[in-house]
Amino acid sequence: MTDTLYLEDSGQTQFAATVDRIAGDRVVLDQTAFLPPRRRSTSRHRPPQTRGRY
């Protein structure tokens, strides 16, 4: 499993990592400081009781 360095220091800009494996067109590192992309939520995906409250 990849260690998530961004949880400890979100301002980190440099880190050393080792390639754990290559999966198709992706490289899996033993640790990362990159935040995963956030999924945008639309009203059709929110429960009805929360629509319009964001």
PAKE-978954 format. One record per residue: x, y, z of N, C-alpha, C, O in turn; residue in one letter. Coordinates in steps of 0.1 Angstrom, whole numbers, plus 5000, padded with zeros to 4 digits. Layout:
<recs>
XYZXYZXYZXYZa...
</recs>
This chain:
<recs>
500849885000500050005000500950125000501950135006m500550234993501250354992501050445004499950465008t502150485010502050575022501650715016502150765006d500750775023500150905019500851015027500351055038t501951075022502651175029501851305030502051385040l500951335021500151455022499251465034498851575038y498951355041498151355053499051415065498451465074l500351395064501251445075501651585072501751665082e501951625060502351755056501851795042502451755032d500751865042500051895029500851995021500552015009s501852065027502652165020503952105014504652185008g504151975016505351915011505451924996504451894989q506551964991506751974976507751884971507851864958t508551814979509551724974509551594983509251604995q509851484977509851354985510651254976510651264964f511151154983511851044976510850924976510250904987a510850854965509950734965510550624956511450654948a510150504958510550394950509450344942508250334947t509650304930508650244922508350104927509150014928v507050084931506649964937506249864926506649744926d505549914916505149834904504649924893504350044895r504549864881504049934870502749864866502749734864i501649934866500349874863499749934850499150044851a500049874839499549924826500250054823501550054822g499550164822500150294819500350374832500550504832d500250314844500350384857501650334864501950214863r502250424872503350384880502850394895502350494899v503050284902502650284916503950304925504850224924v503950414933505050444942504850394956503650364960l505950374963505750324977505250434986504750414997d505350564982504850674990504550794980505250804970q503650884984503350994975502951114983502351104994t503151234978502751354984501651424975501251534978a501251354965500251404956498851374961498551264966f497951474962496651454966495851394955495951424943l494951304958494051244948493151344943492651434951p492751344931491751444925490451424932489951314935p489751544935488451534941487351524931487451574920r486451444933485351424924484251534927483951564938r483851594916482851694917481451634919481151534912r480751684928479451634931478351724924478451844924s477451654918476351724912475051694920475051594927t474051774919472851764926472151624924471551574933s472351564912471751434910472451324918471851214919r473651344922474351244930474251264945474651184953h473751384949473551404964472251344968471251344961r472151304981470951264986469951384986470351494987p468651354984467651464983467651564994467351674992p467951515007467851605018468951705018468951805026q470051695010471151785010471151874998472051964997t470351854989470351944977470052094980469252124988r470952174975470752314977471452364990471352484992g472052284997472752325010474252345009474852375019r474752334997476252344995476552484991477752504989y
</recs>
